[in-house]
Amino acid sequence: MSEMAMNNSAGVKAEDAVSDKVTDADNSNIPGEAPATVDWDKKIIKTANVTLEVKNNGAYADYARALVKKYGGYIFKEENSAADDKQETSMVIKVPVLQFETLVNELVTKDVKQLQRSISSEDVTGSIIDINARLATRKATRDKYLEFLQKAGKVEDVLKVQQEINNIQEDIESAEARLAQLSGEAKYSTVNLTYFEPGGGYSHYGGKAGLGSRMITALKNGGEIFTEIFIGLLTIWPLWIGAGLLIFLIKKFKGKNIPGIKKNL
């Protein structure tokens, strides 16, 4: 009787345990509650391309730098150029991903004309997970080879194992560098900003300069053509000297009287 009671008690406990597991499994499927092991931290690389027309290049440069500093970013690259029709600046801005859209929106002020804007995103979460998995595998393989290295007795075996370790270590370092690059790009978004101050006669319509600027350019090009022609003529100076000597000799011989010819006439 006692044995039957113990069996019944064990059966009840087993059923309770199963019931608890089923309850836990059911709770894990409740909508809105994600399992604790799932990582929903998405790694997104965001890039914006913005082109602006500004009234004052220098003043807007100060504004852009202050804006980047305000949102915890930095200027990765900057280039400046000046032409007859405009003064242009190009910036590559790195900004924390959470401040990306706010900064892009605040690049345009009331005195600024936005000519072009595009935003693209790339999800690199899968790539990062894959690299981490391959890193773990390669590190485990390296550790196994290190164990073999401790047990290797022959010099030949030691050299072979060491070569394999070196190759695996190169793979690990390459993967870690790629992982750091992707993580950095996902942490800091990129804004390719181009802004310019138009010069006299500049017109953005059709991407062509205005009439005044085009006339100045035409005069400049004409002057360059004249200069090239003049330099070309100077290049053939030996021919000019030879032609001059030839003309001189022809005139000299024409002016001489050949003896006997005039007398016979």
Secondary structure, 3 states (H helix, E strand, C coil): CHHHHHHHHHHHHHHHHHHHHHHHHHHHCCCCCCCCCCCCCCCEEEEEEEEEECCCHHHHHHHHHHHHHHCCCEEEEEEEEECCCEEEEEEEEEEEHHHHHHHHHHCCCCCCEEEEEEEEEEECHHHHHHHHHHHHHHHHHHHHHHHHHHHCCCHHHHHHHHHHHHHHHHHHHHHHHHHHHHHHHHHEEEEEEEEEEECCCECCHHHCECHHHHHHHHHHHHHHHHHHHHHHHHHCHHHHHHHHHHHHHHHHHHHCCCCCHHHHC
